[in-house]
Amino acid sequence: MLHHRHEHLAAPGRRRDAADRMSDAAVVTDFPAADEPTFESTLIEGGLADGYWIQAVDVDGDGRPDLLTSGLVEGVVAWYENGSWDKHEIHRLHRPVSLDQGDIGGAGRRDLVICHDYAKTMFDATPADGHVSWLRNPGPDGTGQPWEVRSIGQLGSTHRLRLGHFSDPEQVELLALPVVGPKVGRAALHAPIRVMLYRRPTDVLAATSWDADLVDDTTFRVIHAAAVGRYGPPSPIGLDATVLASEEGLNWFGVTREGAWRAERLGTGELGQQDQTGYRGSANVAIGRIGDDPFAYIVAVEPFHGNTLALYTPTQSGSDLVGRSWRRTVVEVFGAPNEAGEGPAHHVVAADFDGDGNDEFLVALRGPEPHQGVIYYKPVDLDEPHLERRRVSTPSAARIAVADFDGDGRLDFATIGYYVPGYFLCDDPKVILQYNRFGTPVAAQQAIPFGPLGG
């Protein structure tokens, strides 16, 4: 049977008495052989010179998800065309880090926003290291030509970008998130971060930069990820908000009905490793759906470049993300931190891979072995909590892209190897596509679902 025991999944928010409380660690078991998730692996490209970012984007507008990749060594931003998987270079930039997609130019195409000119590492950062630009999609007739690069602004150590409607329901905006504060070198590491909101100009093709608002410069340190969504109050209807993974743990961060930016703590993250690693809090985050509840659980990698996978489950019922209290349970610890204070876990996404209406989640491990590849987790009981696990890919994985790449109604995933000097260099970085060969097809499955980008 393909979809097992989800009928026994405990309702989020059900209270337990003192004799039946959740332990500090989750129960994690192997999948029964008959229910194991299976994916068919396809090598898209091996022998890369670097590897960091991967994302599903319909670059050519044919309705099929393509793959977008980049790395910090050669600085090549490229896309692989769905079907043939031919590689097309978009542009070469100095140390590009993060991308997002949207119709910036108004032509109905998937343009890109990108942060680049990043310092050698975040330990070498200065306020002058970091630019934000957008890349104009030339359309099908421009395949093989470099995309036009247009400036958005200069922001030191920008590490994550998210497009959304954060304060204006009618106009797309760009939230830019540095990883460290505006200081030099090690002094920047735990300094408060300047979070900026860039507003798309009305005449975006004539603009040489975008207007920017400083929305926070006191709350966050070591921001590593941001998940964007419609999370309900305190956001007004029609506005996006974020869940940030940072030294402060997990925080809802967005504009309230009063029009002010505010942070709401959801969880503190990992607090016990700071003396050993120098880091605390959370690093990556995804939010899982169970049935009709879009915020049934939160899963996080902790702390920065951490070794701990944590599950957050609500301790009382509620319809919104912020209106609940969350209990943290450790799912798995992937070995001890290395000499740099880092672990192998780098990204997490949540999506319904088996088609039963409940989200599973994937964790990307950069390595080295035995903690390398992608592990698939299915919640069996959120109240216990109890999960089943299986490693479904073994090559080093920096990030995970989720989409229905072959159009069969089942969500697939792709990875790129982690090869970033100053942090970790995997053996033979490669781009790999994993086709879903076990789930039940979902009618009208979105080719690129909104949520599984993760943070």
FENFEN-V157697 format. One record per backbone hydrogen bond with DSSP energy under -0.5 kcal/mol. NH is the residue of the N-H (numbers start at 1). CO is the residue of the C=O. If there is no record, write none. Layout:
NH,CO
NH,CO
//
This chain:
4,2
8,5
9,6
13,314
14,11
20,17
21,18
23,384
26,330
27,385
28,26
29,387
31,389
35,32
36,33
40,435
41,39
42,433
44,42
44,431
45,431
48,429
51,419
52,70
53,70
55,68
57,55
57,66
59,57
66,57
67,80
68,55
69,78
70,53
77,75
77,91
78,69
78,76
79,88
80,67
81,86
84,82
85,81
88,79
90,77
91,77
93,75
95,93
96,71
97,115
100,113
102,111
104,102
111,102
111,109
112,135
113,100
114,133
115,98
116,131
117,94
118,95
124,121
125,122
129,126
130,128
131,116
132,153
133,114
134,150
135,112
136,134
136,148
137,135
142,139
143,140
145,142
147,90
148,136
150,134
150,148
152,132
153,132
155,130
157,129
158,155
159,177
160,177
162,175
164,173
166,164
171,168
173,164
174,198
175,162
175,173
176,174
176,196
177,160
178,176
178,194
179,157
181,188
182,192
183,181
185,125
187,184
188,185
189,186
191,188
193,220
195,193
195,216
196,176
196,194
197,213
198,174
198,196
199,211
200,172
200,198
204,201
204,202
206,203
207,203
210,152
211,199
213,197
215,195
215,213
216,195
224,245
225,245
227,243
229,241
231,229
235,232
236,255
239,236
240,165
241,229
242,253
243,227
244,242
244,251
245,225
246,244
246,249
247,221
249,246
250,267
251,244
252,264
253,242
254,262
256,260
257,234
259,256
262,254
264,252
266,250
267,250
270,281
276,273
277,273
278,273
278,274
281,270
282,246
283,301
284,301
286,299
288,297
290,293
291,357
293,290
294,292
296,288
296,293
297,288
298,312
299,286
300,310
301,284
302,308
306,303
307,302
308,302
309,332
310,300
310,308
311,329
312,298
313,311
313,327
314,296
315,325
321,231
322,233
324,321
327,313
329,311
330,24
331,309
332,309
334,307
335,333
338,342
341,338
343,305
344,334
345,306
346,364
347,364
349,362
351,360
353,351
359,289
360,351
361,377
362,349
363,375
364,347
365,363
365,373
366,344
367,371
371,368
372,370
373,365
374,393
375,363
376,390
377,361
378,388
380,386
381,386
385,381
386,381
387,27
388,378
389,29
390,376
392,374
392,390
393,374
397,365
398,416
399,416
401,414
403,412
404,447
405,403
407,404
412,403
413,434
414,401
415,432
416,399
417,430
419,51
419,417
420,424
423,420
424,420
426,418
426,424
431,45
432,415
432,430
433,42
434,413
435,40
435,433
437,38
440,354
442,409
443,441
445,442
453,450
454,451
455,285
455,348
//
